[in-house]
């Protein structure tokens, strides 16, 4: 069977994904990191009045002169406006955020003011008109569209949505992802296990990655190596109306690898299987009705590398977002040999040199079962099929996993 190139496989997977069109209305405080479903316009003007940008005195610039002795007639504070107006030779004590009284057209900073013994106010600085005044509507005006559909509700966007007087928001429904681990050899952390069994660790990594992509994750448990158990759990996945079913392990064609057959029996249309990459060759992709099926390898490192390359971008597309840009150029710290027909992803330590350049140091051990090596890695150095040898100090593309360590 011809192995499918990585880029071609990703393109075919993304072709199966259509951005989720369902929306839901949620309270503002439940909308963090959610994707806005419609444009959001201001329900009010901000600021709603000319306000002071500093603590000081509201004055008429016509009175700004060296011999000025202004009569203090009141105070304007945030939430407590001065109700009168400022006339010739008068001033009002004003605080940051407070409405500028009628008649005043500038704010004299308190450090530029002179308080005379008789209570009048002089000045040693002469502000021009509108000095230290925030005009009405400087931030936004009622009816103005501030946030566009598709915007992710970050803390600053939540802040402006609240300031625009929105109590609820229409957001896109989260992508529903189900994770199904498979294999008689697997047990959960903390459970008793036989000598031939291992901990099912993949689920936790793939679930975390999916949640980082904004998905709601359903753990479908561990399916045993029987067609009956697999069929029952696939039925549960369909009943949950998942957008994506991710199986972990069992997608190959050995005597105990039943996942692909069980999915086909349930009606899955297989799109492709086996990718020209390392680690992660036995990746499977298909569709079961409206549900995308991604069969990840059971090998822990392969599973997570495939999740980064394939699951992360498809979840971004379903959410209506651009995929994270993880690829960057690195300098390799040691020589690399020529590559074979599969694209390789070398786990590497990542640092920056004194010039700020990314330096990748591939680990000596690259066995795809070694989770600890992946946990220490800061990047995956990409070696394209049939790439020639690369000398130390040469450049290569890499998938960045986390921020570089400090040298």
N, C-alpha and C positions, 0 to 999 in steps of 0.2 A: 504494500500500500504506500503510495506517495505521501510523504510528509508535507503538510501545508505550511508555508512560510508564516512567520508571526504576524506580519503586517496584513497579509491576506486573511488570516484567521480573524484578526480583530475587526477588519472591515466587514466580514460576513456576520460576525456576532452583532456588531452595531446596526447592521441592516435589519436585524430582527427586532430591535428596540425602538419603540415609539414613545415619545414623552407622555407621561401620565396626564390625562386631561381632567381627571376628577379633582374637585376642589372641596374645601371644608372651611367653615367659619369658626375661628377660635378666639378666645380672649387674648388681648394683647400680650399678657404675661406668659402665654403658652406658645408664643410665636418665635421664640429665639431659634435662629438657624433655619427657619422655615422659608420656603420660596413663595414670594408674593404672586398671587394668581391674577391680579388686576392692578391697573394703575391706581395710585393713591394720591388724592388731592387734599389740599389743606382745607379744613373747615373753618379756619379763622386766620387772621393776620397776625404775624409775629415780627417784631413786637407790636402790640395793638395800639401803641401810642409812641410819640417821641419820648425816649427815655434817656436817663443820664448814664454815661459809660464810666463815670468816676464819682467819687465822693468830693463834694465841694459846694459851690454856690451857683444857683441859677441867676444869670444876669442878662441885662440888655447890653449888647456890644456898643450901643450908642453911649453908654455910661462908662466905657472902659477908658480911663485916663488916670494919670498919676495922682491927681488931687481928689479922686473919687472917694466919697464917704457914703456908702450905700446903707440905707435903713433896712435892717433885717425884719421882715414882716411875717415869717413863718417857716415851715419845714415840709419837705416832700420826701417820704420814705417809700420803699417798696411795699405795696399794698395799702398805703395811706397817702393819697395824693393831696397836694395843697389845692384847695378849692377856689382860691381867688386868682388874681392875675398880678403880674409884676409890672409896676408902672415906673416912670422915670425916677431915677435915684433910689430904687428899691432892689432888694435881693431876697432870695429864699434859700435857706439851707437845704441841700439836696444830697441824696445818697444813691449809690449805684443801683440801677434798675428802676428807680422811681420816675414817675411821669414828670416831664418838664412842664412847669406852669405856663399858662397862657401869658404872652408878653415877653418871656425870656427867649433868647435865641443863642445862648452859649452857656457853658459851664466853666466856671473858674475853679481850678483845682484848689483844694483846701490848703496845700502847701504854698500856693501862690497868693493866698489871701492874707490880709493884715487885719487883725481884730483890734479895733481901737477901744480905749477905756470906756467910751460912751456907748459901746455896743455896735457902732457902725462898722462897716466892712470896707477896707481899702484893698488895693491890689498892687503887686509888683510885676505882674505879667498881664498883657492885654490880649485876650483871645479874640480870634476872628469869628464871624458868624458860623454857627453850627459846630463849633469846637466842642468835642467830648459829648456830642449828642448822637444817639443811635436813632436813626429815623424810623418812623412807623413803617412796617413792612420790609425792613432791611433784610430779614431772614427769609420770609416767604409771605405771600398774600393769599387771602381766602380764594379758593377755586383753583389755585396754581397746582399743577401736577408736580409732585416732588419725587415720588418713588415710582419706578416703572415695573410692570409685570415682569417676573423673572428675577427680581432682585432678592438676594439672600438677606434675611433680616438679622443683620449684625447688631451689636449693641448701639452704635451710633444711629442706625436706621430705626431701631425700636424707639430710641429717644425722640427722634424727629416725628415718628408716627404718633407718639403720645402727645408731643407738643402741638400736633395738628388736630388734637382732640378726638382721635380714633380709639374706641373702646375694644373693637373687634377687628380682625383682618380676615380677608379671604386668601387662603393659602392653598398650595397644591397638596393633595394627599401624599403622604410619605410612600415611598416604594416599599412593598411588602416582600421580604426575602425570607425564604425558609431554608434551613440548613439540616441536611440529613447525612449523618455519619453512617458508614456501613462497615460491617465486618465482625465475625465472631471473636476476633482477637482484641476488640476494643472494650474498655470499661471507663467509666467516668472517674475523675480524680476523687480519691478518698474511698472508692468502692473496693471490696475484696477482689483480688485477681489471681488467676491461676498462673503457673510459671510461664505459660506460653502467651499470656495476654499482655497488652500494653495500654497506656493511658491515651484516651481520645483527646488529643490536644488541639487538633486543627480547628475544631469548632470555635474555640475561644478566640483564636487569631482572626478567622474569617468573619466572625460576628462583630468583633471590634472594628475591623476595616469597614464592614457594611454600615455600621452605626455612624462611623466617621463620615460616610457618604450620605448621611441623612435618612437611612432606611430604618424601618421597623423590622426587627428580626424575630422569627419564630424558630425555636429549637425543636426539630422534629425527632430528636433522640437518636439512638443507635439502632439501625436495622440489622438484624441477624442475616446470615447468609442462607436465606430461604426465599423462594419466590413468593410465598404467602406473606411473610413479614414485609418484604419490599412492596408488594402490591398494596397492602393495607396502609403503609406510610405514604405511598404516592397518592392514594385516594385521599388521605388526610391533607396532603399538600394542596390538592385540587379543591377540596372543600373549604380550605382557608383562603381561597381566591388569591393565591400568591402571584406576584408579578415575576418573580425569579425563584426557581428551585435550584439550590446548589447542593449537589451530592459530593460527599467526601470519601473517595476511595471506591474500589470495585468496578471501575468503568472499563477495565481492560477485558481481555477475552480468555482468561484462564478458567480452569474448572470451577473456581470459587468466585469469579468475578461475574456477578449476576445482574448488576445495576443496569447496564445497557439493555439487556434482554427484557428485564422487568419494565423498563420505561417504554420500550418498543411495544410490548404487549399491551401497555396502557394507552398506546396511540401516539407516542412521541415520534415526530418526524426528525430523524437524525440529519443535521446539517453537515457536520464534519467531526472527525475524530483523529487524533494524533497530529502533533505540531512539531515542526522542525526547530525545536528549542531544547535547551538543557539549563536548569532542571524543568520538568513539566511536560514531557513529550505526550503522555496519555491524557490530554485534555479533550473533553467531549462537549459538543454544543448541539442543541436541538430545540424544538418547541413542542409543547404539549397543550394544544388549544392556544389560548392567549398567554400561556405561561412559558417564559424562556427557561430552558434547562441548561445548566452549566455543570458538567461533571469534572470536578477537580481531582487530581491525583491524590492518592492516600498518603503518599510521602509528605511529611510535614513541610519541608522547605519548598518542595515543588508546589504544594498547595498554596502557600502564601505568595510565592513568586507569580504563579498564574493569577492569583487574586489581584495583585498589583497591576499586572499587564492587561487583564481581561475583565475581571469583575468590577474594579474601580471605574473604568471608563464607561461601562454599560450602565452602571448605577447613576453616573453623572448624566448620561443622556436621558434616562428614564425620568430623572428629576428636572430635566430641561436646563441643565447647567453644562458649562464647559468642563472637560476632564482636567484634573490637576496637571500642571506642567512639572513633571518630575525629572525630565531628562536635562542633563547638563554636560559640558565638556570637562574632563578631568585629565590630570597628568599622572601616568602610572609610575610608581616608584621602583618597579623592577621589571625586567624583561618578561614578555609573554610569548609563548610559542604560537605557531600557526594553528588555526582552528579547522575543525572538520565541517561536515555538511549541516550541522545544527547550530543555530544562534545560541551562544553561551552567555550566561549571566554570572559573573564571578563575584562572590561575596568579598567585600573589601572594606578595610578601615578607611575612614575619610577624615582628612585634616585640611587646614589651610596653611600655606607657607607665608613668609614675611611679606610677600607681595599680594597676599589675599587670594592666590590661586588655589583651586581644589586639587588636593593630592590624594590619589587612591592607592592603597597598598593591599593588593589581593592576598587573602589568607592562603597559607600553604595547603590546607585541607579544604577541599571543595565538595566533599561527599554530600549529596542532597538529603541525607538523613540527619545531618548535624545541625540541630536547632540552635545550639549555643553559638555556633559561628554566625548564623544569620542574626541572632540577637545582638551580637557585637558589631555587625556590619553597619556602615553608614551609607553604603551605596552598592549597586550591582554594576560592575563594569561590563559593558556590552561588547561581545566579540561576534561580529557578523559571520555567517557561513563562509568558510574558506578564507577568512581574514589572514593575511600574512603575519609573520612574527613581528612583534613590536618591541623596540628597544626601551630600556629604562629611560624615562624622561619624555617618552612619546605621549601623544594625546589620544584619548578615546572618549566615546560617549558613555554615559553612566546614568542609571536610574537612582536618583537621590532618595534615600530612605529616611534620613533625619539630618539635622543640622550638623555640620562638621565639628569634630572635637577640636579643642584648642591645643596647638602643638606644645 
